[in-house]
Amino acid sequence: MSAPDPLAPFPGDAGPVLALDIGGTKLAAAVITPDGAASGLVTAPTPHTGDWRAATGRLFALGREALRRAAPELAGEAGEGWAVREPGGRKTAGDPGGSASWAVREPGGRKTAGDPGVGAGWVVREPDPGVGAGRAVRGAGLGGIRAVGLACGGPLDAASGTVMSPPHLPGWTRVPIGPLAAEAFGVPFALENDATAAAVAEYRFGAGRGTGTMLYLTVSTGIGGGAIVGGRLHRGAAGNGGEFGHIIVRRGGRLCACGRRGCVEAYASGSAIAQRAAEACGRAMTAADVTAAVAAGDPAAAAVWAETADLLGAAVADLVNVFEPDLVVLGGGVTRCGDMLLGPVREVVAREAMPPAARAARVEPAALGDRVGVIGAGVVALALPLEDSPATGTTGSERAMAHWMESHLDEHVAVASALGALTAEIRAAGELVCRRLAGGGTVYTLGNGGSAADAQHLTGELVGHFKRHRRPLPAVTLSADPSVLTCVANDYAYADVFARQIEALARPQDVVVAFTTSGRSPNVTSALAAGRARGALTLLFAGGDGGPATVHADRVLLVPSKSSQRIQEMHTLMLHMISEMVDAWAAGEEPAP
Ligand SMILES: [Zn+2]
């Protein structure tokens, strides 16, 4: 009858994982071994400063603390070797700056980490980037984990590791917690809805062992759920299935946090119990206060409790009818009162569920207690495939890579959209360039590094052409003559390399076009000052606030971004627009503006 899967096998030698449980009130971290044991468990209140970076920083610090505490228990798996930096070596946590690639050689010289799919869990200690070598350890301190598992309330996108905007974590909007954790700990990640992860943990290591269809309800601040049906975790079409808290038990009833009315969460969650009891008893109470008052014989509290258990029982009876499970597991803080809740729920199920289903289903408390959340986070990480699998293409490192690329594309698109506010200025700059060229002027372009390439790019479009056939136009790039650059830099100063050329060449009818991301390079600022002193038109392509270079620029095209990459990408876009305007004018189709 039983069909154990969730979530597929993990061999005993797979190595432990780090588990991070992100709750609305509490963060928890522990190291979880393949037998489901939690080591080094640490918890802390969830910071609610509105800044998710502060909360994730606290979470990762907690993770490191759990690794440190768990180290003695995991010492049996410790190993030691030498780390060498080499091309193609696997990036590991503990790497200074996080950029170099390291490979690990054990004392016998056998290479481990750095081979694809081998050697996970090694960490470089005491690295010396200058020498490119350091000590490598496994199974102690930061080492020894092969993945990091995260459990968090939904909605979330498990595949990309993104927490969307869960109601219990205000300010967490589209937080890439999975890739961030993968980067922080140097291992692949797995992210799962917290109630789903808890369901998997109970199924695998708790009350659900030996069952095939098991439902889990967590009754705490809210009510969440997870379902294992016929040995398969049920995720649903959009990945957020199992929202048992929003089964409607009273049409048009109390307002739920989800915005609808009459959900079981609006009656039986810890916060709903507290609120209803406060209304009935006329004083502020927690859910634990309510159970104490019921035990003490308070009739108002008893009435609230009876309704709570009855409505939770009704929801469970519906679930039993729908799934016909072997077992319904109730976990979460509210279930700590034990039979006071489970007794009435069992009675409602026995009385109201369809008889065959009611007979088949047991209703039991969670066996893993308060550790169910963090063990659940660990189980989803333990269930990750041991080696990167090109067939599935969904390993943590690949998802981190995909997310990193998407974030670049998103930012590029956002900055390009913001450029819409600059169209009038781009057009005005293009018209001025056309007018100067029509009056016999020359365009002098300049910049440092990537901006030097942009300067040459514009010159190429002018001397050659952009898209249309037309006469060549005079343009010179001042950063493209190595002899002049090295002479001036060597004999005078690097700050003079462009200004001296401007003084030698520029006339009042000319244009000086400077490309810079920050506007803070002294040689760019001095070039614009020299151009203006010669009476030339000065045009500045920059970003951010434009820096001191803006002081000497007649026209400024400022990309609204602080990222050098995005600024340079937009510079290319803008120089193409201006090139097209010049093309149109020079091809004779439009009079000089
Ligand atoms: Zn609801």
Boltz pocket constraint, residues with backbone or C-beta under 6 A from the ligand:
constraints:
  - pocket:
      binder: B
      contacts: [[A, 245], [A, 246], [A, 256], [A, 257], [A, 258], [A, 259], [A, 260], [A, 263], [A, 265], [A, 266]]
      max_distance: 6.0
